[in-house]
Amino acid sequence: MAVSKIILLLVIYSSLLFSSIDAFVVQDQGNFWPLPKSYVLYNSSIALKSSVFEFKVVQSDLNKCRILNEAFKRYSKIIGDSLSILLRHGQNSRKYSHHHHHSLRQVLDPNKYLEHLEINFSGLCETLPYFGMNESYRLEVDTEKAPRTAILSSRSVWGILRGLETFTHLLEVSEDGLSLAVRSASIDDSPRFSHRGLLIDTSRHFLPVDTIKQIIDGMEANKLNVLHWHIVDDQSFPYQSELFPNLSGQGAYDPRLLVYTIADIQAIILYAAVRGVRVMPEFDTPGHTTSWGFGQPGLLTKCYNLVNEYGPVNPINEDNYKFLRDLFNEIIHIFPDGYLHLGGDEVNFDCWASNPEIKNWMTNRNMTDYAKLESFYIQKIVDIVEKEFRTNTIVWQEVFDNGVNLYNSTIVQAWTGNYEKELDRITKAGHKALLSTCWYLDYLETGGDWKKYYKCEPLSFQGSDEQKRLVMGGEACMWGESVDETNVVQRIFPRVNAAAEKLWSPKDDFRNIHQVESRIDVHTCRMKRRGIPAQPPNGPGFCL
């Protein structure tokens, strides 16, 4: 046994020694994030010269498809930048390809290289992402049937976007640092869940437009497709309404500098759309509305248990429903997404209970439960949005828990308590559900806490197959109490990557966590090379 090991080592050493004049590729056992639905990685690679490589569209009429054209420019730059960054490191890149992981090397034929990625697209050039959009694709690179070729096929622009991202995950660096190579592969991919979101909070701390765009870049890199924009809250009202300018005029931290104009919002929506990301606004009521009250007299309830304090929206003031109808109508026309998040969480009933007008109103209607009063309010708001504006709604779980008569199209978002029991109750009642409970990014632990997010399984509850089909996906939530533009991107990435993979990739209870650690390291470095300042996921190491 000892002799055979020595002979094997000598053979390997000799092979490396006599092949040292050739280019080598440092290979990992797959560098995907998130993992595709189905894939085969072959034990070979093909060189890619960024100076001659191009995306080749088979259908000539797609030259006018803005989303695809911008994607080709974006990913051409990503490929070129990857090579440029690694070239600057020169021979230092010989030891490691990514972070502190390395594996077997393979010889590249310098005369064999990939000239283009053929784009085989057979759908419509859609312009706005939407719930349930087709994101499936097929990617073939340098296979036995089609050597020295790469073909990306999809019936939708969204599938092409996801396939382009995966193509960059096949890129390796040659051992001499002078070229890139593409791992030979066959991939058939589609997401496990349709709704894969990230919530950002711009009320506790205002986030500049460029910071939001950087977050969207990171979402694209992880195949997340919904930016849940919790745009206003108690602390500030940065949304600049055209109908009600006093809302931000009185409620923003700074009504000139710390607001989102209509032009800002449209720019963010467009930036997200060309990356396959929906922008879904949340205007949370009746609680979390302190900042609203500064610019809209009569909106909030006067609290008699506290001096000079105001609480949630006053649900018995009919003028408030006209105001909200007009405001939501404006919002729906600015945000083209098919869903509006109405909030409905954490309502403080003490203020309502202290108000004599509200108590008299409830007494006259034989109402004693303040949860029922909230249900009365929410029901009217949901009716306005669903019936009058024909827009689908999402609400936090308290709305369902309090017994509001929800529409079939309304999605309930679980965020607190035992999420398995909550999802079971929501889906047993026939409602669609989203999971956020186990993906709160503002809860900090020591390094590597992404692993706790990775353990979360959206369909672990005891329910029927029919119930589980009602789980539309989930969202990670980055609440803004302790983050601003200086640290929010680093706090999100790569921790949100765990949720992204759980929502995209097939369920696998036996996935090796050490391989997952390696892949998230690789992907973190990949994001950093793209200018996304992701924090280290696993401890000591480095990125090229």
C-alpha positions as CSV (number, residue, x, y, z in Angstrom):
1,M,0.0,0.0,0.0
2,A,2.8,2.4,0.9
3,V,4.7,1.7,-2.3
4,S,1.6,2.2,-4.4
5,K,1.0,5.6,-2.8
6,I,4.6,6.7,-3.5
7,I,4.2,5.6,-7.2
8,L,1.0,7.5,-7.5
9,L,2.5,10.7,-6.0
10,L,5.5,10.4,-8.4
11,V,3.1,10.1,-11.4
12,I,1.1,13.1,-10.3
13,Y,4.3,15.1,-9.6
14,S,5.8,14.2,-13.0
15,S,2.6,15.1,-14.8
16,L,2.5,18.5,-13.2
17,L,6.3,19.0,-13.8
18,F,6.2,18.2,-17.5
19,S,3.0,20.1,-18.1
20,S,4.1,23.2,-16.4
21,I,4.5,25.1,-19.7
22,D,0.8,24.8,-20.3
23,A,-2.1,26.7,-18.8
24,F,-3.8,25.0,-15.9
25,V,-7.2,25.6,-14.3
26,V,-7.9,25.4,-10.6
27,Q,-11.2,23.5,-10.3
28,D,-13.7,23.3,-7.5
29,Q,-16.5,20.8,-7.4
30,G,-19.0,23.3,-8.8
31,N,-19.0,27.0,-7.9
32,F,-22.7,27.6,-8.4
33,W,-24.8,29.8,-6.1
34,P,-27.6,29.0,-6.0
35,L,-27.3,25.4,-7.1
36,P,-29.2,24.6,-10.4
37,K,-32.1,22.3,-10.4
38,S,-30.2,19.7,-12.5
39,Y,-26.7,19.8,-13.8
40,V,-23.7,17.7,-15.0
41,L,-20.2,19.1,-14.6
42,Y,-17.7,17.4,-17.0
43,N,-14.1,16.9,-16.1
44,S,-12.9,19.4,-18.7
45,S,-12.8,23.1,-19.5
46,I,-12.4,25.3,-22.5
47,A,-10.5,28.6,-22.7
48,L,-12.3,31.9,-23.0
49,K,-10.6,35.0,-24.4
50,S,-12.6,38.0,-23.3
51,S,-11.2,40.1,-26.1
52,V,-12.9,37.9,-28.8
53,F,-15.8,36.4,-26.8
54,E,-19.3,37.6,-27.5
55,F,-23.0,36.8,-27.0
56,K,-24.5,35.7,-30.3
57,V,-28.2,36.1,-30.7
58,V,-29.7,33.7,-33.2
59,Q,-32.9,35.7,-33.8
60,S,-32.0,39.0,-35.5
61,D,-35.2,40.8,-34.3
62,L,-34.0,40.6,-30.7
63,N,-31.5,43.4,-31.3
64,K,-34.2,45.7,-30.2
65,C,-34.8,43.9,-26.9
66,R,-33.5,46.3,-24.3
67,I,-33.4,43.8,-21.4
68,L,-31.3,41.4,-23.4
69,N,-29.0,44.0,-24.9
70,E,-28.3,45.6,-21.5
71,A,-27.7,42.1,-20.0
72,F,-25.1,41.3,-22.7
73,K,-23.3,44.5,-22.0
74,R,-23.4,43.9,-18.3
75,Y,-22.2,40.4,-18.4
76,S,-19.5,41.2,-21.0
77,K,-18.2,43.7,-18.5
78,I,-18.4,41.1,-15.6
79,I,-16.3,38.6,-17.7
80,G,-13.8,41.3,-18.7
81,D,-13.5,42.7,-15.2
82,S,-12.9,39.2,-13.7
83,L,-9.9,38.6,-16.0
84,S,-8.5,42.2,-15.4
85,I,-8.7,41.9,-11.6
86,L,-7.0,38.5,-11.6
87,L,-4.3,39.6,-14.1
88,R,-3.4,42.5,-11.7
89,H,-2.4,39.8,-9.2
90,G,-0.1,38.2,-11.7
91,Q,1.6,35.0,-10.6
92,N,0.0,35.3,-7.1
93,S,-3.1,33.8,-8.7
94,R,-1.2,30.5,-9.3
95,K,-1.8,29.3,-5.8
96,Y,-5.4,30.0,-5.3
97,S,-8.3,30.6,-7.7
98,H,-10.9,31.7,-5.2
99,H,-10.5,32.6,-1.5
100,H,-8.6,29.8,0.3
101,H,-10.0,26.8,-1.6
102,H,-8.2,24.9,-4.3
103,S,-8.5,21.5,-6.0
104,L,-7.3,19.4,-8.9
105,R,-6.0,21.2,-12.0
106,Q,-6.5,20.3,-15.6
107,V,-4.6,21.2,-18.7
108,L,-6.1,23.6,-21.1
109,D,-5.5,23.4,-24.9
110,P,-4.3,27.0,-25.8
111,N,-5.7,26.5,-29.4
112,K,-9.1,25.5,-28.2
113,Y,-11.3,28.4,-26.9
114,L,-14.9,29.5,-26.8
115,E,-15.7,32.2,-29.2
116,H,-19.3,33.0,-28.2
117,L,-22.3,32.0,-26.2
118,E,-25.2,31.3,-28.5
119,I,-28.5,32.8,-27.2
120,N,-31.5,30.7,-28.3
121,F,-34.6,32.7,-27.3
122,S,-38.1,31.8,-28.4
123,G,-40.3,34.1,-26.3
124,L,-41.6,37.7,-26.2
125,C,-39.3,40.5,-25.2
126,E,-41.1,41.3,-21.9
127,T,-40.2,44.6,-20.2
128,L,-41.4,44.2,-16.6
129,P,-40.9,41.2,-14.3
130,Y,-44.0,39.8,-12.6
131,F,-45.1,37.1,-10.1
132,G,-44.9,33.7,-11.7
133,M,-42.7,34.7,-14.6
134,N,-40.9,31.9,-16.4
135,E,-37.2,31.9,-15.2
136,S,-36.3,28.4,-16.6
137,Y,-33.3,27.9,-19.0
138,R,-31.0,25.3,-20.4
139,L,-27.2,25.8,-20.7
140,E,-24.8,23.6,-22.6
141,V,-21.1,24.3,-22.6
142,D,-18.5,22.3,-24.6
143,T,-20.3,18.9,-24.5
144,E,-19.4,15.8,-26.4
145,K,-22.3,16.4,-28.8
146,A,-21.4,20.0,-29.4
147,P,-17.7,20.6,-28.6
148,R,-16.3,24.1,-28.5
149,T,-19.8,25.6,-28.4
150,A,-22.0,27.1,-25.7
151,I,-25.8,27.4,-26.0
152,L,-28.2,29.2,-23.6
153,S,-31.8,28.5,-24.4
154,S,-35.0,29.9,-22.8
155,R,-38.5,30.8,-23.7
156,S,-38.4,34.0,-21.7
157,V,-36.0,37.0,-21.2
158,W,-36.0,36.2,-17.5
159,G,-34.7,32.7,-18.1
160,I,-31.9,34.2,-20.3
161,L,-31.0,36.5,-17.4
162,R,-30.7,33.7,-15.0
163,G,-28.8,31.6,-17.5
164,L,-26.3,34.4,-18.1
165,E,-25.6,34.6,-14.3
166,T,-25.1,30.8,-14.2
167,F,-22.7,31.0,-17.1
168,T,-20.4,33.3,-15.1
169,H,-20.4,30.7,-12.3
170,L,-18.7,28.3,-14.7
171,L,-15.7,30.6,-15.2
172,E,-12.4,29.5,-13.8
173,V,-9.0,31.2,-13.9
174,S,-6.1,29.7,-15.7
175,E,-3.1,28.8,-13.6
176,D,-0.9,31.3,-15.3
177,G,-3.5,34.0,-14.7
178,L,-3.5,35.0,-18.3
179,S,-6.9,33.7,-19.4
180,L,-10.3,32.5,-18.2
181,A,-11.8,29.1,-18.8
182,V,-15.3,27.8,-18.8
183,R,-16.2,24.5,-17.1
184,S,-17.9,22.1,-19.5
185,A,-21.4,21.5,-18.3
186,S,-25.0,20.6,-19.1
187,I,-27.5,22.5,-16.9
188,D,-31.3,22.4,-16.8
189,D,-32.6,24.9,-14.3
190,S,-35.7,26.6,-12.9
191,P,-36.6,28.0,-9.5
192,R,-38.2,26.0,-6.7
193,F,-40.3,29.1,-5.7
194,S,-41.7,32.0,-7.7
195,H,-41.3,34.6,-5.0
196,R,-37.7,35.0,-3.8
197,G,-37.4,38.4,-2.0
198,L,-35.4,40.8,0.1
199,L,-37.0,43.5,2.2
200,I,-35.2,46.8,2.7
201,D,-36.2,49.5,5.2
202,T,-35.7,53.1,4.1
203,S,-37.6,54.7,7.0
204,R,-35.3,54.0,10.0
205,H,-32.3,55.0,7.9
206,F,-32.6,56.6,4.5
207,L,-30.7,54.6,1.8
208,P,-29.4,56.6,-1.2
209,V,-30.5,55.5,-4.6
210,D,-27.0,54.2,-5.5
211,T,-27.0,52.0,-2.4
212,I,-30.4,50.5,-3.4
213,K,-29.0,49.8,-6.9
214,Q,-26.0,48.1,-5.4
215,I,-28.4,45.9,-3.4
216,I,-30.2,45.0,-6.6
217,D,-26.9,44.0,-8.2
218,G,-26.4,41.6,-5.4
219,M,-29.9,40.3,-5.8
220,E,-29.3,39.6,-9.4
221,A,-26.1,37.7,-8.6
222,N,-28.2,35.4,-6.2
223,K,-31.2,35.0,-8.5
224,L,-33.5,36.9,-6.0
225,N,-36.4,38.5,-7.9
226,V,-38.4,40.7,-5.5
227,L,-37.2,43.9,-3.8
228,H,-39.8,44.4,-1.0
229,W,-39.4,48.1,-0.4
230,H,-40.6,49.0,3.1
231,I,-40.4,52.7,2.2
232,V,-42.0,54.5,5.1
233,D,-42.6,53.8,8.8
234,D,-42.9,55.6,12.2
235,Q,-39.5,57.2,12.0
236,S,-39.7,59.0,8.6
237,F,-41.7,59.3,5.4
238,P,-39.2,59.6,2.5
239,Y,-41.8,58.9,-0.2
240,Q,-42.4,62.2,-2.0
241,S,-46.1,62.1,-3.0
242,E,-47.3,64.4,-5.7
243,L,-50.8,64.4,-4.3
244,F,-49.8,64.9,-0.7
245,P,-46.4,66.6,-0.6
246,N,-46.8,67.5,3.1
247,L,-46.3,63.8,3.9
248,S,-42.6,64.0,3.1
249,G,-42.5,67.7,3.6
250,Q,-43.3,67.2,7.3
251,G,-42.4,63.5,7.8
252,A,-39.1,63.0,6.1
253,Y,-35.8,63.4,7.9
254,D,-35.0,66.1,5.4
255,P,-37.7,67.1,2.9
256,R,-35.1,68.2,0.3
257,L,-32.3,65.7,0.5
258,L,-33.6,62.6,2.2
259,V,-36.6,61.8,0.0
260,Y,-37.4,59.6,-3.0
261,T,-38.9,61.6,-5.9
262,I,-41.0,60.0,-8.5
263,A,-38.0,60.1,-10.8
264,D,-35.9,58.3,-8.2
265,I,-38.5,55.6,-7.8
266,Q,-38.9,55.1,-11.6
267,A,-35.1,54.9,-12.0
268,I,-34.9,52.1,-9.3
269,I,-37.8,50.2,-10.9
270,L,-36.1,50.3,-14.3
271,Y,-32.7,49.4,-12.9
272,A,-34.4,46.4,-11.1
273,A,-36.5,45.4,-14.1
274,V,-33.6,44.9,-16.5
275,R,-32.1,42.6,-13.9
276,G,-35.3,40.5,-13.5
277,V,-36.2,42.0,-10.1
278,R,-39.7,43.3,-9.2
279,V,-40.0,46.3,-6.9
280,M,-42.9,45.8,-4.5
281,P,-43.8,48.7,-2.2
282,E,-45.1,48.4,1.3
283,F,-47.1,51.2,3.0
284,D,-47.8,49.7,6.4
285,T,-51.0,50.8,8.3
286,P,-52.7,51.3,10.7
287,G,-49.6,51.0,12.9
288,H,-46.1,52.2,12.1
289,T,-47.6,55.5,10.9
290,T,-46.2,58.2,13.3
291,S,-44.4,60.0,10.5
292,W,-47.5,60.1,8.4
293,G,-49.4,62.2,11.0
294,F,-47.1,65.2,10.7
295,G,-48.3,66.0,7.2
296,Q,-51.9,64.7,7.4
297,P,-54.0,66.2,10.2
298,G,-56.7,63.9,11.6
299,L,-55.1,60.7,10.3
300,L,-53.8,59.4,13.6
301,T,-55.7,58.5,16.8
302,K,-55.2,60.9,19.8
303,C,-54.0,58.9,22.8
304,Y,-55.5,59.8,26.1
305,N,-53.3,57.6,28.1
306,L,-50.2,59.6,27.1
307,V,-49.7,63.4,26.9
308,N,-49.5,64.8,23.4
309,E,-49.1,61.4,21.8
310,Y,-50.8,60.0,18.8
311,G,-51.2,56.3,17.9
312,P,-52.3,54.2,14.9
313,V,-54.5,55.5,12.1
314,N,-57.9,56.5,13.4
315,P,-60.2,53.7,11.9
316,I,-63.5,55.5,12.6
317,N,-62.6,58.7,10.7
318,E,-64.2,58.3,7.2
319,D,-62.0,61.0,5.8
320,N,-59.0,58.8,6.3
321,Y,-60.3,56.2,3.9
322,K,-60.7,58.8,1.2
323,F,-57.1,60.0,1.8
324,L,-55.8,56.4,1.7
325,R,-57.8,55.6,-1.4
326,D,-56.2,58.6,-3.2
327,L,-52.7,57.8,-1.9
328,F,-52.8,54.1,-2.8
329,N,-54.2,55.0,-6.2
330,E,-51.1,57.2,-6.8
331,I,-48.8,54.5,-5.5
332,I,-50.2,51.8,-7.7
333,H,-49.8,54.0,-10.8
334,I,-46.1,54.7,-9.9
335,F,-45.2,51.1,-8.9
336,P,-46.2,48.8,-11.8
337,D,-45.9,45.6,-9.8
338,G,-49.1,43.6,-9.5
339,Y,-48.9,43.5,-5.7
340,L,-49.1,46.2,-2.9
341,H,-48.0,45.2,0.6
342,L,-50.5,46.7,3.1
343,G,-48.6,45.8,6.3
344,G,-51.0,45.3,9.2
345,D,-48.5,44.2,11.9
346,E,-47.8,45.3,15.4
347,V,-50.7,47.6,16.1
348,N,-50.8,49.2,19.6
349,F,-54.3,48.8,20.8
350,D,-53.7,50.8,24.0
351,C,-54.1,54.1,22.3
352,W,-57.4,53.1,20.6
353,A,-58.6,51.8,24.0
354,S,-57.8,55.2,25.6
355,N,-59.8,57.3,23.1
356,P,-63.4,58.0,24.2
357,E,-64.7,58.6,20.6
358,I,-63.4,55.2,19.5
359,K,-64.8,53.5,22.6
360,N,-68.3,55.0,22.0
361,W,-68.2,54.0,18.4
362,M,-67.4,50.4,19.3
363,T,-70.0,50.4,22.0
364,N,-72.7,51.5,19.5
365,R,-71.7,48.5,17.3
366,N,-71.4,46.0,20.1
367,M,-67.7,45.6,19.5
368,T,-65.4,44.9,22.4
369,D,-62.3,43.3,20.8
370,Y,-59.8,45.8,19.4
371,A,-58.4,43.1,17.1
372,K,-61.9,43.2,15.5
373,L,-61.5,47.0,15.2
374,E,-58.2,46.5,13.3
375,S,-60.0,43.9,11.2
376,F,-62.7,46.4,10.3
377,Y,-60.0,48.9,9.2
378,I,-57.9,46.4,7.3
379,Q,-61.0,44.9,5.5
380,K,-61.9,48.4,4.2
381,I,-58.3,49.0,3.0
382,V,-58.0,45.5,1.3
383,D,-61.4,46.1,-0.4
384,I,-60.2,49.5,-1.8
385,V,-57.0,48.0,-3.3
386,E,-58.4,44.6,-4.4
387,K,-61.9,45.6,-5.6
388,E,-61.5,49.2,-6.8
389,F,-57.9,49.1,-8.1
390,R,-57.8,45.4,-9.0
391,T,-54.4,45.1,-7.4
392,N,-53.3,42.1,-5.4
393,T,-52.4,42.5,-1.8
394,I,-49.9,41.1,0.7
395,V,-50.3,41.4,4.5
396,W,-48.3,40.5,7.5
397,Q,-49.6,37.4,9.4
398,E,-51.5,39.4,12.2
399,V,-54.1,40.3,9.6
400,F,-54.9,36.6,9.0
401,D,-54.5,35.8,12.7
402,N,-57.1,38.4,13.5
403,G,-59.7,36.9,11.2
404,V,-59.9,39.5,8.3
405,N,-61.9,38.1,5.4
406,L,-59.1,38.0,2.8
407,Y,-59.3,37.6,-0.9
408,N,-58.0,34.4,-2.6
409,S,-55.3,36.5,-4.3
410,T,-54.1,38.0,-1.0
411,I,-50.8,36.5,0.2
412,V,-50.0,36.2,4.0
413,Q,-46.4,36.8,5.1
414,A,-45.3,34.9,8.2
415,W,-42.7,36.7,10.3
416,T,-43.1,35.7,13.9
417,G,-43.7,32.8,16.2
418,N,-43.5,29.1,15.1
419,Y,-43.5,29.5,11.4
420,E,-44.3,25.8,10.8
421,K,-47.6,26.1,12.7
422,E,-48.3,29.5,11.1
423,L,-47.8,28.3,7.6
424,D,-50.0,25.2,8.3
425,R,-52.8,27.5,9.6
426,I,-52.5,29.9,6.7
427,T,-52.5,27.3,3.9
428,K,-55.1,25.1,5.6
429,A,-57.4,28.2,5.3
430,G,-56.7,28.2,1.6
431,H,-54.5,31.3,1.5
432,K,-51.2,31.7,-0.2
433,A,-48.2,32.3,2.0
434,L,-44.7,33.7,2.2
435,L,-42.0,32.8,4.8
436,S,-39.8,35.4,6.5
437,T,-39.7,34.2,10.1
438,C,-36.3,32.5,9.9
439,W,-34.6,35.0,7.6
440,Y,-34.4,38.2,9.7
441,L,-31.0,39.6,8.7
442,D,-31.0,42.3,11.5
443,Y,-30.5,39.5,14.1
444,L,-26.8,39.3,14.4
445,E,-24.6,36.5,15.7
446,T,-20.9,35.7,15.3
447,G,-19.3,35.1,11.9
448,G,-20.9,32.3,9.8
449,D,-24.4,33.0,11.0
450,W,-25.6,32.4,7.4
451,K,-25.7,28.7,8.4
452,K,-28.8,29.2,10.6
453,Y,-30.6,30.8,7.7
454,Y,-29.5,27.8,5.5
455,K,-31.2,25.4,8.0
456,C,-34.6,27.0,7.4
457,E,-36.9,24.8,5.2
458,P,-40.0,26.5,3.9
459,L,-42.0,23.3,3.5
460,S,-41.1,21.6,6.8
461,F,-44.6,22.1,8.2
462,Q,-47.0,19.2,8.5
463,G,-49.4,19.9,5.7
464,S,-50.8,18.3,2.6
465,D,-49.3,18.6,-0.8
466,E,-52.1,21.0,-1.7
467,Q,-51.2,23.2,1.3
468,K,-47.5,23.2,0.4
469,R,-48.3,24.3,-3.2
470,L,-49.8,27.5,-1.6
471,V,-46.3,28.5,-0.3
472,M,-45.2,31.0,-2.9
473,G,-41.7,31.4,-1.5
474,G,-40.2,33.8,1.0
475,E,-38.2,36.9,1.8
476,A,-35.2,37.8,3.9
477,C,-35.8,41.0,5.9
478,M,-33.1,43.7,6.4
479,W,-34.8,46.0,8.9
480,G,-33.1,49.4,9.1
481,E,-32.6,50.2,12.8
482,S,-28.9,49.6,12.8
483,V,-27.9,49.8,9.1
484,D,-27.4,52.7,6.7
485,E,-25.5,53.2,3.5
486,T,-22.2,52.5,5.3
487,N,-22.9,48.9,6.2
488,V,-26.2,47.7,4.8
489,V,-24.8,45.9,1.7
490,Q,-22.2,44.1,3.8
491,R,-24.9,43.1,6.3
492,I,-27.1,41.7,3.6
493,F,-24.5,39.8,1.6
494,P,-23.6,37.0,1.7
495,R,-26.0,36.2,4.6
496,V,-29.0,36.5,2.3
497,N,-27.4,34.1,-0.1
498,A,-28.5,31.3,2.2
499,A,-32.2,32.2,1.8
500,A,-31.6,32.7,-2.0
501,E,-30.4,29.1,-2.4
502,K,-33.2,27.6,-0.2
503,L,-35.7,29.4,-2.4
504,W,-34.2,28.6,-5.8
505,S,-32.5,25.2,-5.5
506,P,-34.3,21.8,-5.0
507,K,-34.7,20.6,-1.4
508,D,-31.8,18.4,-0.3
509,D,-31.6,17.2,3.3
510,F,-28.2,15.6,2.7
511,R,-26.3,18.5,1.2
512,N,-22.7,18.6,2.6
513,I,-22.3,21.7,4.7
514,H,-18.6,21.8,4.0
515,Q,-19.2,22.0,0.3
516,V,-21.8,24.7,0.9
517,E,-19.2,26.7,2.9
518,S,-16.8,26.4,0.0
519,R,-19.3,27.5,-2.6
520,I,-20.5,30.5,-0.5
521,D,-16.8,31.5,-0.1
522,V,-16.4,31.4,-3.9
523,H,-19.5,33.3,-4.6
524,T,-18.7,36.0,-2.0
525,C,-15.4,36.6,-3.8
526,R,-17.3,36.7,-7.1
527,M,-19.6,39.4,-5.7
528,K,-16.7,41.4,-4.4
529,R,-15.1,41.4,-7.9
530,R,-18.3,42.9,-9.2
531,G,-18.1,45.7,-6.7
532,I,-20.6,44.3,-4.2
533,P,-18.9,44.6,-0.8
534,A,-19.9,41.3,0.8
535,Q,-18.5,40.5,4.2
536,P,-16.5,37.2,4.8
537,P,-18.9,34.3,5.4
538,N,-16.6,31.8,7.1
539,G,-13.6,33.3,8.8
540,P,-10.0,33.8,7.7
541,G,-9.2,33.9,4.0
542,F,-8.8,36.2,1.1
543,C,-10.3,37.0,-2.3
544,L,-8.6,37.9,-5.6
